Amino acid sequence: MERLVESILQRVTALPEGAPVSAKMLLHLGTRPAIDQSLSRLARRGRLLRAGRGVYVSPVVTRFGSSAPLAERLIEELSAQRGETIVPSPATSANALGLTTQVPVRAVYLTSGRTRKLTLGKQVIELQHAPSWQLTFAKEPAGEIVRALAWAGPERVDEVLKEIERKVPKGDLKKVNQHISLFPGWLATALSRSASYA
């Protein structure tokens, strides 16, 4: 069993910071029950952090001790590994565009995968399944615009759209408008009313 624990540890420490590990990824090393047991043992010893059900990450070790990896790194690696689209929440996008000074207290991301929570030390990361239109232009500036407009909602979309027009390059807004058919009626209507694309 100790040999399996060491093999798992070798494999895990070779991964990039924040890369999640699951038993499925390690089946070439042993049986599923033995791997589950070894992962639990490593978590109890503090050599791995349990980030969620069946998901583990390596702590970041520095001369000051060990700590959880950054949430952004875990999200990046999770997205790459599982082929999920994961983007910041609408409130985070609104804050990034300077539409609100409120910094979201919780780490919330939208995902094409299932809704779930991950834990990194004391930090809880929420992954919320989102409609595909909110995941459009995932990591592009146009995607921030779409999510900021989702944050505004039908009630404030016109007002927020005017503010966005003053803050972002016209090309980004044009890109959003070119895909107007992807969005719900209230957003498509607001975008088509906007004078920015003339």
Secondary structure in CASP SS format (residue, H / E / C, confidence):
PFRMAT SS
TARGET T0000
AUTHOR 0000-0000-0000
METHOD secondary structure of the structure
MODEL  1
M C 1.00
E H 1.00
R H 1.00
L H 1.00
V H 1.00
E H 1.00
S H 1.00
I H 1.00
L H 1.00
Q H 1.00
R H 1.00
V H 1.00
T H 1.00
A C 1.00
L C 1.00
P C 1.00
E C 1.00
G C 1.00
A C 1.00
P C 1.00
V E 1.00
S C 1.00
A H 1.00
K H 1.00
M H 1.00
L H 1.00
L H 1.00
H H 1.00
L H 1.00
G C 1.00
T C 1.00
R H 1.00
P H 1.00
A H 1.00
I H 1.00
D H 1.00
Q H 1.00
S H 1.00
L H 1.00
S H 1.00
R H 1.00
L H 1.00
A H 1.00
R H 1.00
R C 1.00
G C 1.00
R C 1.00
L C 1.00
L E 1.00
R E 1.00
A E 1.00
G E 1.00
R C 1.00
G C 1.00
V E 1.00
Y E 1.00
V E 1.00
S C 1.00
P C 1.00
V E 1.00
V E 1.00
T E 1.00
R C 1.00
F C 1.00
G E 1.00
S E 1.00
S E 1.00
A C 1.00
P C 1.00
L C 1.00
A H 1.00
E H 1.00
R H 1.00
L H 1.00
I H 1.00
E H 1.00
E H 1.00
L H 1.00
S H 1.00
A H 1.00
Q H 1.00
R H 1.00
G C 1.00
E C 1.00
T C 1.00
I E 1.00
V E 1.00
P E 1.00
S C 1.00
P H 1.00
A H 1.00
T H 1.00
S H 1.00
A H 1.00
N H 1.00
A H 1.00
L C 1.00
G C 1.00
L C 1.00
T C 1.00
T C 1.00
Q C 1.00
V C 1.00
P C 1.00
V C 1.00
R C 1.00
A E 1.00
V E 1.00
Y E 1.00
L E 1.00
T E 1.00
S C 1.00
G C 1.00
R C 1.00
T C 1.00
R E 1.00
K E 1.00
L E 1.00
T E 1.00
L E 1.00
G C 1.00
K C 1.00
Q E 1.00
V E 1.00
I E 1.00
E E 1.00
L E 1.00
Q E 1.00
H E 1.00
A C 1.00
P C 1.00
S H 1.00
W H 1.00
Q H 1.00
L H 1.00
T C 1.00
F C 1.00
A C 1.00
K C 1.00
E C 1.00
P H 1.00
A H 1.00
G H 1.00
E H 1.00
I H 1.00
V H 1.00
R H 1.00
A H 1.00
L H 1.00
A H 1.00
W H 1.00
A H 1.00
G H 1.00
P H 1.00
E H 1.00
R H 1.00
V H 1.00
D H 1.00
E H 1.00
V H 1.00
L H 1.00
K H 1.00
E H 1.00
I H 1.00
E H 1.00
R H 1.00
K H 1.00
V C 1.00
P C 1.00
K H 1.00
G H 1.00
D H 1.00
L H 1.00
K H 1.00
K H 1.00
V H 1.00
N H 1.00
Q H 1.00
H C 1.00
I H 1.00
S H 1.00
L H 1.00
F C 1.00
P C 1.00
G H 1.00
W H 1.00
L H 1.00
A H 1.00
T H 1.00
A H 1.00
L H 1.00
S H 1.00
R H 1.00
S C 1.00
A H 1.00
S H 1.00
Y H 1.00
A C 1.00
END
